[in-house]
Amino acid sequence: MNPMLEEIGIVKQQALLLHSVEEVEAALDNMAAAITEKLQNSNPLVLCVINGGIIATGKLLPRLDFPLNLDSVHASRYRNTTSGSDIHWLFKPTTPLAGRTVLVVDDILDEGHTLHAIVEYCRDQGASAVYTAALFDKDLQVTKPIEPDFIGLTVANHYLFGYGMDYKGYLRNAPGVFACKEVL
């Protein structure tokens, strides 16, 4: 068997479930209600942060019953590892941001550096307003450079996977939010 797949199997088997599917789906309902209240009349451009934000964005969009556009951005600090480094821009939105209300959607706000850089990019491109939504906000007990406008759940300071969050590029599709027993 492939050593990476063996490692993934061990991590999955030993992980602790922190939030069930039902808890995360309820958090998505609450986020959608708050986003709708704030942005329903602003014709927002929703920017999905690839790859982590795919699930959060995909689950939020059907809950947002108002006109909006969708685009994506890919900026990452992790690149399939378990620790962050410099921000690496893989691609930027193709939709013009000037004069637009933008909602940036990501899976998790960890240290906040990537989300902060994306928000600054949107402002530099002339967005009239930039809002942020993170399905999860990691409780790090430190000051972050940015706080999300919309948060699904606050999660404990562990290495997490599921609902878009990955372990070395795997387990984004796990049903629920899991904490790794230990990072291998």
C-alpha positions, 0 to 999 in steps of 0.5 A: 500500500502507498505510505501516504494512504497508510498515514491518512488511514491512521490519522483518520482512524485516530482523529477525534470528532469535534463537530458533527455534520449536524452542528456544521450544517446548523452553523451554515444556516446561521451564517447564511441568515447573517450574510443575507441580512447584511448583503442581500441588497448589495449584489455581492461578488462571492470569492471562494478561497480555493481549495479549502473554501470550496465546501463552505462556499458550495454549501452557503450559496444555495442558502443565499437567496439573492442576486450574487456573482461567484468567482474564486481566488487561490492563495495559500500558505500551506500547500499540502503541508501541516505548517504555513509559510509565505503566501503563494498566489496561484490565481486571482479573480477574473471578475473586476472588483472595482466598485463591488461588494465582495464576500470572501469565503474560506474554510478556516481562519487560522492565523489570518495571514492568507485572508488578510492578504486576500482582503487587501488585494480586493481593496487594492483592486477598488472593491467598495466593501469587503466582507469575510466569512470563515466556516471555522475560526480557530481559537488561538488566544492571540491577536489576528490581523483580521477577524471574519465578519461571519463565522460558523463555529469557533474551533479548538486549537488543534490540527483539523480536517473535514469540511474543506480543511485538509491533512496534507491535501487529504480528508477535506471531504470528511463528514464533520470536523476532526482533530488529529491525535498528533500531526505525523 
